[in-house]
Amino acid sequence: MTAPRVLVADKLSPAAAEIFKNRGIEVDTKIGLDKDQLAEIIGNYDGLAIRSATKVTEKVLASAERLKVVGRAGIGVDNVDVPAATARGVIVMNTPFGNSITTAEHAISLLMALARQIPEADRSTQAGKWEKSKFMGVEVTSKTLGIIGCGNIGSIVADRAQGLRMKVIAFDPFLTEERALDLGVERVSLEELFRRADFITLHTPLTEKTKNIINAQSIATMKKGVRIINCARGGLIVEQALADAIKAGHVAGAALDVFEVEPAKENVLFGLANVISTPHLGASTSEAQENVALQVAEQMADYLLTGAISNAVNFPSITAEEAPKLKPFVKLAELLGSFAGQLTEAAPNFIRLEYAGDVADMNTRALTSAAISGVLRHFLHVNMVSGPAVAKERGIQVEETKRGQEGAYETYIRVTLKTEKQEISIAGTVFSDGKPRVIQINHVPMDAEFAPNMLFTVNADKPGHIGALGTLLGDEGVNIATFNLGREAQGGKAMALVTVDEPVSDATIQKALALPHVVRAARLSF
């Protein structure tokens, strides 16, 4: 058997190459290749190890006849065309936890530097000015630190801040009361965090729900003199709004390691007093670089030699024998989780997976991982491998039940989410055509295929709703592909699941809610 070959295309610790060699894998290191050069040689390799510089495009993947795995030493995979890799059967792995301590320490460093105006004081002193009275700082002891996103990195920041004798409050939709007690933080709403915090630090991924989470409106609700630190993602802050607030004196200062456009050669925040800027250094320590390099090499070697998959962003842990039968049910589980997750109004604290019929005898661990990732991915950067670990970290209880065939369907999966105030249940199956379908929503019968863009409504079963909703969508220029209906009983609660050609706007959602008898309207995307 020919030994696998791996190309290291970005600068990694030499220890990564040693791991490959020690496990019998041939390794070449060629740094600085452009996409044409990479495409020319990638066909000779089974694995590609990268950081952020190398772009793994569709063109590169089209030439990668042997390629089985791309390993990204770091968290983000923005430089990898994941859909194209998936279509070619290439596993894409990352190392989601290797940079956590380093990033948390950088946030604490920026917090302290911001509190004492260290960079400006350093520049002034080295210029011979000795402006002692100009740089009046603030103590962090007894101050309130608001953490937005209390996952792996945020929880480390909380621990370090408590060592500085700060009062720590946290907003995270998936932070349970039990987990908050374990961390020693106070769980609060985002509005309360903005109102109470003396310092605010961001440790949340950039998603549709978190983009521009700090904006002119939210800044207006913050304490006068608040200081803001961001080592997460640039798009979390509306930079112009932050600049305006600093100039107006409402925000005392900001320390930013990330920017909306990177590399940030120009920015509205540059040059402002009490603004500290670093060039995305959160993961830049020798220890972190070593950790992620070792981790990605071990993961890639395991996959190439044994088929074991860990921290894959585009595939769950499934054996070659299971794959053909399991694949459509993995997709179904993910879609059901996504459907339920998009309908929750608060973070779930409980997820139940019910498997009935033949699916109960399959590898339900992979199916449960897929469902959990579907639930969480609208709020967090998770995949089918990391989803269960993230759920456990956030204190979300996960339960599986299995039973034989029940009801009209030979086999089905039901995903149930519970929050403090709400319970949502979505069931589905796979027909002989291999396409996942919804068969129940909150136990109301429904028969609908999943589609990229959908509109879900709940209404009283009264005449005229279908026509009114159809007319509204027509007036809004929204083209309907399918219109699926279900109801509990005549005159009771009814539901509509409408497939549309384009995403429904917020304004259209509000108009749908204003229709007679409508009690819920939600945009869904898959």
N, C-alpha and C positions, 0 to 999 in steps of 0.2 A: 504493500500500500504506500502510495506517495505521500510524503509528509506535507501537511498544510503549509501554505506560505502567507505571511502577513506583511503588509506594507505599513510602516509608520511614516505618515506624511506631514506631521506637525512635531514641534519640539516637545518630547516627553522625557521623563526621567530615564536614564540608561537602564535603570532597574527593570523597566517594562520589557525591554528587549531581552534581558537576561531571563525573565520569566518564560517568554516564548521559547527561547533556546533550550532552557532546562527541561521543558516539557516536550521537546522533540519537534518544535515548529520552526520552520525557516523564517527568518525575518530580515527585511531590508529597510533601511532608514533613508528616505529621500525627502528632504524638507524644502519647501519653497516652490513646489510644482504649480504651474497654472493649470486651469481646467483642461486645456488641450493636451498638455503633457501628461496629466493624470489619466485622462481618457485613453491615451495612447498605450499606457502600460498596465492599467488596472485589470485588464483581462488575464494577467498572469498571477493574480492573487486571490486567495480564499477569504482573507480578512483585511480590513482597512482600519487602522487606529489613527484618530485625529483629535485635535482640540477645536479651536474656533476658527482658525485661519483657512483651512481647506474647505472648499465648497463642494459638497457631494450632490451634483445636479443630475437632472434626468439624462443629460447627455453623457455624463460620466458613467451613470448606472447602465446606460444602453450598451456600453462597451465592456461591462463587468460580467463576462460570461461565467466566470468561476466564483464570483464574489458571493459569500454566504452571510457575512456579518460585517457591520460597521460599528466600531466602538468609539464613542465620544467620551473623552476624559473630561468630565464636567457635567453640569446639569442640563443646560439647554441643548436642543438639537435643531436650532433655527437654520444652521448651515447645511442641513441634510434634507433632501427632498424625501420626506418619510413616505408619502403616498406612492411615489415612484419606486422607492425601495420595497415597499410592501407588495406592489404589483409584480415585482420581479422575484419575490420570495426572499428578500434580503432582510435579515434581522437587524434592527437598529437598537443598540444598547447605549445607556448613559450611566453615570455614576452619581446618583442624586444626593448622596450623603457625605461625599468626601470633602466638600468645602464648607461644611456647616460651622465648625468652630472658628475657622479663619474669617468667614464673613461676619459672624457675630462679634468677634473681637474688633474687626474694623469699624463696625457700627458704634461700639463702645468708645473706641479711640476718637472717632469723629464727634461723639457726644461731648467728651471731655475737652477736646480742642475747641469746640464751639462755645462751651460754657466759659472758657477762659481766654477766648480770642487769640489762641496761641499762634496761628500762622501770621496774622497781621502784626502781632506784637514782635514776632521774630523778624519780620521784614523791617519793621520800624527800628528795632534795636540794632540790627546789622547795618542799617543806613546811618547809624550814629545819632539818632534823634533822642533816645531815652525818654519816651513819652509815657512815663509811669502812670500819670493820672488819667490818661486817655483810655487805658485798657482795664476798666473796671469789670470784673467778671462776676459770675454767680456760682454759688455752691450747688452741687447736685444732691447733697445730703438732704433728705426729707422732701425733695421735690418729687412731683408725680410724673412718672414716665408712662406714656400711652403707647402700647405696642399694637400695631395693626397687623394681624397675622401671627398667631402664636403656635406655629408648627415647629419643625425641627430647629430652624435658626432662631425664630422668635423666642422659643423656650430657653435657649442658651443665653440670649440677650437678657431675658427676665432674671435668670439666675445670677448673671454678672452684675446687673443693676441692683439687685437686692444686696449683693456684697458691698455696693457703694452706699447702702442704706437709703435707696430710693424707694418710694411707694410705687408699685407697679400695677397698672390697670391694663386690661387687654380686651380687644375686640377681635373675635374670630367666629364666624358662623358655625364652626364645627368644634368649638371649645366647650366641653361639657363642664358642669359645675364640679364634678369629681376631679377631672383633669386640672381645672383651675386651682382647686384646693391642693392637689399634689404639687403644683408649680409654685404655690404661694402667691398667686396673683388674683386680683379681683376682676371677675368677668363683667363687662359693661357693654352697653350699646355703643354703636359708632358715634351717635350724637352726644352721649355722655362723655365719651373719651375726648372728643373735640372740645367739649365745654370745660373739662377738668384738667387736662394734661398741661404740664409746664414744658415738657419735651415730648415729641411724637416721633417714633421710629417705625419705618415701613418694612415688613417682612412677609409680603404676600405676593403670589404670582400675578402676572398681568393677564386678566381675563376680561370678558365683556362686563362683568359685574364690578371689577376693581379699577378699570381704566378711568383715569381722571378722578380718582376718589378724593384727592385733594384739589379743590378748585376754588373759585372766588366765593361761592356760596358757603362751602364748608369752612374756609378760612375765616369768614366773617363771624362764625359761631365759636371760634377758638378764643382762648385767653389772649389778651394783649400781652405781648412779650414772649409768646410761645416760640420754641425753637424746633426745627424740623430736620430729621435725618433720613436719608434714603439710600440704602445699599441693596435694594431689591431690583426694581425695574423703572426706567425713566418715565414710561407712559402713565405711571400712577399719579403723577403731579402735572397739573396745568402750569407750565413753567412761567408763562407771562403773568398769570394770576399771583403766583408766589413772588415774582419780582416786584409787582405792583404793591403787594402787601408789605414787603421789606422796605421799599422806598417810603411807604406811608407810615412806617413805624409800628404797624400792628404785629408783624412777625419780627422778632428780634434777630433772627439769623437762620441760616440753613446750611447743612453739610451734606453734599451730594456726591455719591460715587458713580451714579448712573444718570443717563440723560435720554431724552426722547429720541434724539438723533445722535448716533455714535459712529465713528469717533467725533466727539464734540469739539470742533475747532472754533466755532462761534456759538454763543448762547446768550439769551437775554439776562441771565443771572451773572455772567462773568463781569468782574469789575465792581460789583456791588459790595459795600461794606458788610462785614459779618456773613459772607458767603464763603464756605470752604468747598473746594472742588478737587476730586481725585479721579484719575482716568480708569475707572472700573477695576479697582484693585482688590475687591472683596475676596477673591480667591487667590490672590497673589502672595503666597508665602511658600517657602521651600517645602514645608511640611505638607501643605495642601496639594501642591503639584506632585509630590511623591505619592501621596495617598491615592489620588485619582488615577495616576499612571499605573500603579500596582493593581488597583481594583479593576480597571478596564482590561488590563492584560490577563488577569486571572479569569475574568468573565468570558473574554473571547476564546481563551485557550480551552475552558470548560466546554464551550459550545462546539468548537471545531473538533475536539477530541472525543467528547462523550454525548454531544447533543443537548446538554443541560443549558437552559435559558434562564438568565437572571437579569433584572432591570432592563427588560426589553420594552421599548415604547410602542411597539406595533404588533406584539404577539404575546399570548399567554404561555404558560408552561404546559405544552402538549406534546406527547410522544408522536413519532411518525406513524405508528399503528392507529392511534386515536384520531389523528387529524381529519381524514376525509368525512367521517361520521359526525365528529364533534363540531367542525367549523361552522355550519349554519346555526347551531345552537349557541355557540359562543357569540355570534353576531346578534342573535335574538336576545340573549341575556344582557348584552351591552346596550342595545336599543331600549329594552324595557327599563333598565336602570336610568338611562338618560331621560326617558319620558317621565318617570316618577320624579327624578331629581329636578327637572325643569318646572314641575308643578308644586314643589314645596315652597312654602313661604318663609320657612326658617330651617335651620340646619337639622337634619335628622339625627336622632340619638339611637335609633334602632332600625336595622334592615333585616327583613326576613326573606329568604329564598325558598319557595316551594317548588319541588320537582315531582311531577306526576307522570306515570306511565314509563315508557322506555327511557326517557331522558334521566330518570332517577337512577338508572344503572350505569350512566356514563361518568366521566371524570368531572364531577360537579364542582370540585375545587377550582378548576379552570373556569367553569361557568360562573361560579360565585365571584371570582376575581374580576371577570368581565363585567358583571352586573354592578359591583362596587365601583369600578372605574367609571362606568357610565353615570352612576349617581354623582360621584365627586368631581368629575372632570369639568363641570361648569363653574367650579369654585377654585379648584386646585390643579397643579400640574401633577397628575398621577397617570399611571398606566396599569395594565392588567396584572403586572407583577407587584408593583408598589402599592396598589389600591388597598389590599387587606392590611398591610402594615400601617398605612396612613390612617385607616379607619380605627385600628387598635390604638394608635398613638393619640387620636382625638377622642377616645373613649366611646366610640360608636359600637354598640352591641350588634353582632352579626349572627343570625341563626339560620340553619338549614333544616328543612323538613323534606322527607321523601315518602312517597306513597305509590300505590299501584294506580291503574287507570281509573279515572273518575269522570263522570259526565259525558258530554258528546264528543270530546276530543281524546284521541288515543294517547297523546302526550302533550304536556304544556309546562310552562314556567310561569310562576307568579312572583313579582317583586312587590313587597310591602314596605313602605317607609313610615316611621312614626316620628313626629316632632312633639314638642311640649303641648301643642294645641291642635295637631292635625294628624290624620292618617290617610295615606294614599296607596292604592293597590292597582297594579297593572299586570294583566296576564296576556300571554301570547304563545303562539306555536309556530311550527314550520310545516308548511304544506308540502305536497309531493313535488312542487316546482322549486323547492329549496328557498322560497322567499319567506322571511319572518313576517308575522301578522299579529296585530292586536286583536284579542278576542274578548277582553273584558277591561273595563275601567271602573274601579271601585265597585266591582261585582255586577256592573251593568253590562249586559251583552253588547258587543261591538265587533264588527268585522271590517278591518281596514289594513291595507299595506302601509308600511312606513314610507315616508318620502322626505326629501331634504327640507322642505318648508311646509309647515302645517299650522292650522289655527284650531284651537280647542275651545269649545264653549260649553257651559252648563247653564241650563235654563229650565223654567217651568214648562211642562208639556202642554202648551197652549197653541191654538191655531195661529198661523201667520209667521212663526219664527223663521222657518226655512226661507220663505220669500223675503222677509225683512233682512236677514243676514246676507242672502244672495244679492239683493239690491244694493246693500251697503258696500259689499266688496266690489260690485260692478261700478258703483259711483266712485270708488277709490282707485279704480284702475287695476284691481287685483283679479287675475284670471284664475278660475276654479278648475282644478283637474278632476277631483272626486269629492263627493259629499257623503259622508258616512254618519249614520244616526244610530242611537240607542236610547232606551228609556227603562226606568225601573218598572213603571206601570202606567196605565192610561191616566193622564192628568197629574202624574207625579213628576219626579226629576227626570230630565232628558239631557242628552249630550249630543254634540256634533263634533266630528273630527274631519276637518276640511283640508284637502291637499291643494296648495296654491303654487303658482309658478315662481313667485318671488317672496322674500320675507315680508311679513305684514308689519307695517310701521307702528310705532307707539301711538300715533294719532288715531290710526284705524282701530287699534285695540280699545282705546278710550271710547270711540264711537260705538263699537260693538257692546261694550259694557253699558252704554246708555240705552240700548235697545230694550223694549218692554220684555220683562220676565227673565232677562239675562242676569245671572249672579256671578259668573266667572268667565273670563276670556283670557287666553294665554297664547303667546307665540311659541311654537316649537320648532327646533331645528335639529336635523340628524345628519 
